[in-house]
């Protein structure tokens, strides 16, 4: 049995008195220890999907199951890292992480909790900045705090909702390598939402496109058989990487074009993802 199982999942929202179908008939199985990246265009429903996995939303139809049990609410077994950091500005790095640790492990002695926090702050390279508040940190450092906070909860599943989307290219590249390094330590189950095809290939075991809606659904899974550890610069010269990137982009562009065809056969003016960066 897969650790995560979504079967026939659909979700819609009401807007202006009308129903908007966001996701339809989503089937997804993720094995324990697997790193899966979901890629797609903006507005295709990626954040709705990760919210269903986190237990922040309930499906209109279908089931979301983790380790054989239906997901009915958020829980510490599934830690979520947002794009927007979501740090408390009046707490320093150490205390932002400690807040989560205190909530998840209240039975631990105080000294053990503090040592646990310190270890994860060090893990993401922020030991020297432990007493700094979010306003004193760069965007990349803030995202490291959010990652440390999630990992310190010892979740069984790590959910990443475009965690690097707001960062500049150099910082994003650095944190991609950091995520890959940390994942290799204990191989937690990870589902990552991203708008960057290359990022998905760099980090994941499988890359799955979310085909645009209304009523978006998952496309075919692309297995990433490239050996680890992976270096983004070196991958640019790897024929296997290039072929996989182009296949995923071609799928995304083809489904976007089909979705953009009007009833009279005309094609709408759509912004296509570039071969370099993304299905934005």
Buried (B, 14 or more C-beta within 10 A) or exposed (E): EBBBBBBEBBBBEEEEEEEEBBBBBBEBBBEBEBBBBBBBBBEBBBBBBBBBBBBBBEBBBBEBBBBEEEBEEEBEBBBBBBBEBEBEEEBBBBBBBBBBBBEBBEEBEEEEBBEBBBBBBEBBEBEEBBEBBBEEBEBBBBBBBBBBBBBBBBBBBBBBBBBBBBBEEEBBBBBBBBBBEBBEEEEBBBBBBBBBBBBBBBBBBBBBBBBBBBBBBBBEBBEBEEEEEBEBEEBEEBEEBEEBBEBBBEBBBEBBEEBBEEEEEEEEEEEBBEBEBBBE
